[in-house]
Structure formats: C-alpha cells, structure tokens
C-alpha cells in the first residue's frame, strides 16, 4: 500500500466506503475482516483501468504529424526494418490500438516494407483479455474520426471490432512495473523501444515508485526514442531525467540521450 499516492488511496477507500455502506474507515476495516471477498474488490480498485482512444489531442496530433513520420524516415534511412513500442499500463487497449492505427496509416504512405511491434502490458489479466478481443461499444469511439471508424473497425451488433490486420502486430502480456527481474516486457527480449507509453499511471504512485518506473523506461528507450505520458504527468517526467520534445506536450526524450547540435 505504501507505493500508492496518498490522495489516490484515500479516494479509493472512500469509494469502497460508499459501495459497502460503511460509515467510517474503522467500520470498513471490520467489514474487510468479515467479508474476505471485499479484500479482492478493494485491491482491484487500486488498479488503473481508465483509457481512451486518442485521449490527449495535442499529444496525438504530434505523434501523427511529427513523431511517427520522423521515426519511419529514420528507420528507412538507417536500413532498419521495425519500429518497437511499449504500452505500459495498457488497460483494455484503446491506447494500443490508437497508436497502431497511426502506424498503419503512416507506414503505408511512407515505407510499406517497414514492420512494427507493440508490446502492451498491464497488471490485470482481466483487462488484458478484453484488450486482446479489441471489441468496444459505440460510445467508446467518440474520439475516433468517422473515416477511421469505417477503415479500422467492423460493426458487429452493438460493438465495433478492431480490423484483423492490427492484432498480429501486438503482444499483450501480464507485467508488474515494480518487478525487478527486468527493465522491459520479457516478450520484447531486449527492449530498445522507439516509443514508450505510460499515460496516467505515474500520478497514482508515491515519488519513489514513480522514479523506479521512469528509471526502468530510461534503460529500454533507444537513442532518439520518446516517452509519452499523460498531460497531467508532465511535471513528474520533467523532475527526472526527461526533457520535453515539444513545449507543453507530454512527449519526452532523455537528457543523456539528447542529440548534440553541430
């Protein structure tokens, strides 16, 4: 419990007090002892499940128009064949499929021979199972343009299913960011990510644990690569070894890996 930000922990407890009808934290402690199933519900409430397609407009505009085309051109110039991405805390997959759509569109117009791999991880296997299905109700796609909905989704009943060409590029796996056995998803083998997404995760943890996560990313972002956070987490990244790639945007590169100007 000591890893979580205090305000987040208090809010989680208050939500469970309301759900269970307990009048105070003391009453809730008694309730936990008497109802073992509530322990699992409380622990599950500490997992961050919220995600959206193309959530932060400025971030996604820069990814679409600048960052991803730049990465593709760099890979093409260097004779490399793959863009590698890690989505940490991917929840039910909206972020993962958002970046996959941008990559599909950009690669097809710039270098169709280029491949991409997205390693999507989360602490909750239930969330990962939903993400693998790639099925979403209509209202979840509110930030997706009509053209993209028609191109990259298929309507089935009251749900939209992601296009079958996309999941083959994605590996969904269970991963605890605080596991010290490695700095990147095991399926990726060696890391070396061009983009790492960790959006709206850092804010839920104490400073020490935020640093552990950011240090882990710094060990597996390739030279010239980027970290993408939530817009509310800009200050957290700036307090560590990251610098803004673009003013006021939640896209960062590493201090020690920034290219020197000639």
FENVENPE-V861764 format. One record per pair of residues at least 12 apart in sequence whose C-alpha atoms are under 6 Angstrom apart, sorted by the first residue. I is the first residue (numbers start at 1). GAP is how many residues later the second one is. If there is no record, write none. Layout:
i = [I & I]
gap = [GAP & GAP]
This chain:
i = [3 & 3 & 4 & 4 & 4 & 5 & 5 & 5 & 49 & 52 & 53 & 53 & 53 & 54 & 59 & 81 & 81 & 82 & 82 & 82 & 83 & 84 & 84 & 84 & 84 & 85 & 85 & 85 & 85 & 85 & 86 & 86 & 86 & 86 & 87 & 87 & 87 & 88 & 88 & 88 & 89 & 89 & 90 & 90 & 90 & 91 & 92 & 92 & 92 & 93 & 117 & 117 & 118 & 119 & 119 & 120 & 120 & 121 & 121 & 121 & 121 & 122 & 122 & 123 & 123 & 123 & 134 & 134 & 135 & 135 & 136 & 136 & 137 & 183 & 191 & 192 & 192 & 192 & 193 & 193 & 194 & 194 & 195 & 195 & 195 & 196 & 197 & 198 & 199 & 199 & 200 & 223 & 226 & 226 & 227 & 227 & 228 & 228 & 229 & 231 & 234 & 241 & 241 & 242 & 242]
gap = [202 & 203 & 200 & 201 & 202 & 199 & 200 & 201 & 42 & 42 & 41 & 42 & 45 & 44 & 190 & 33 & 34 & 32 & 33 & 34 & 33 & 32 & 33 & 109 & 110 & 33 & 108 & 109 & 110 & 111 & 32 & 33 & 34 & 110 & 33 & 109 & 110 & 33 & 109 & 110 & 32 & 33 & 30 & 31 & 32 & 36 & 35 & 38 & 39 & 38 & 52 & 53 & 52 & 51 & 52 & 51 & 52 & 51 & 52 & 53 & 54 & 52 & 53 & 51 & 52 & 53 & 27 & 28 & 25 & 26 & 23 & 24 & 22 & 33 & 29 & 28 & 29 & 30 & 28 & 29 & 28 & 31 & 30 & 31 & 32 & 31 & 31 & 31 & 30 & 31 & 30 & 34 & 26 & 27 & 24 & 25 & 22 & 23 & 21 & 19 & 16 & 13 & 14 & 12 & 13]
